[in-house]
Amino acid sequence: MELRQRVVDSIGKVLPNILDRTPEVLAEDTRLFDELGMSSSKTLELLLALEEELDIQVDVEEIERKHLESIGSLADFIAGHALVGE
């Protein structure tokens, strides 16, 4: 399975733990801040959980606000910037 799809699947798996609730809908166009109420600290927690879940490293210094708009945009960023198996 390609990394991007693994990222999307893993976001769906770890987000309920980070949000302390199960969102009704977790589609690729689900907006992280507007619809899920993510904060910057929850976003960092999500990134750390994804790194552990997928055995990847993500340089958080490269992330811009546009990469955090939706589940899909975050998956795009991670798939394009992750160092696998580090």
C-alpha positions in Angstrom: 0.0 0.0 0.0 1.3 3.4 -0.9 2.4 5.7 2.0 -0.2 8.3 1.4 -3.1 5.8 1.8 -1.3 4.3 4.9 -1.2 7.9 6.3 -4.9 8.5 5.7 -5.8 5.1 7.3 -3.5 5.8 10.3 -5.0 9.3 10.8 -8.4 7.6 11.1 -7.0 5.2 13.5 -5.2 7.6 15.9 -7.5 10.7 15.7 -10.2 9.4 18.1 -7.5 8.9 20.8 -6.1 12.4 20.3 -9.6 14.0 20.2 -10.9 11.9 23.1 -14.0 11.2 20.9 -14.9 9.5 17.7 -15.7 11.9 14.9 -18.9 11.1 12.9 -17.1 11.5 9.6 -13.4 11.2 8.8 -13.1 11.8 5.0 -10.1 13.2 3.2 -11.8 16.6 3.0 -12.5 16.7 6.7 -11.0 20.0 8.0 -8.7 19.4 11.0 -9.2 22.8 12.7 -12.7 23.9 11.5 -14.6 20.6 11.7 -12.6 18.5 14.3 -11.5 21.4 16.6 -7.8 20.5 16.5 -5.4 22.8 18.2 -1.7 23.2 17.6 -0.8 21.0 20.5 -3.3 18.3 19.3 -1.8 18.6 15.8 1.7 17.9 17.2 0.3 15.0 19.2 -1.2 13.7 15.9 2.1 14.0 14.1 4.0 12.2 16.8 1.4 9.4 16.8 1.6 9.0 13.1 5.4 8.9 13.2 5.2 6.0 15.7 2.3 4.2 13.9 4.0 4.4 10.5 7.7 4.2 11.6 8.5 7.5 9.8 10.0 10.8 10.7 8.4 14.1 9.7 10.2 17.5 9.9 7.7 19.6 11.7 9.7 22.7 10.7 8.5 22.3 7.1 4.8 22.2 7.9 2.8 25.2 6.9 -0.8 26.0 7.8 -2.0 24.9 4.3 -0.7 21.4 5.0 -3.0 21.2 8.1 -6.3 22.2 6.3 -7.7 18.7 6.0 -6.9 15.1 6.4 -6.0 14.9 2.7 -3.7 17.8 2.7 -1.9 16.5 5.8 -1.6 13.1 4.1 -0.2 14.7 1.0 2.4 16.6 3.1 3.5 13.5 5.1 3.7 11.3 2.0 5.9 13.9 0.3 8.1 14.7 3.3 8.4 11.6 5.4 11.7 9.8 6.0 10.6 6.1 6.2 12.2 3.7 8.6 14.5 6.1 10.3 
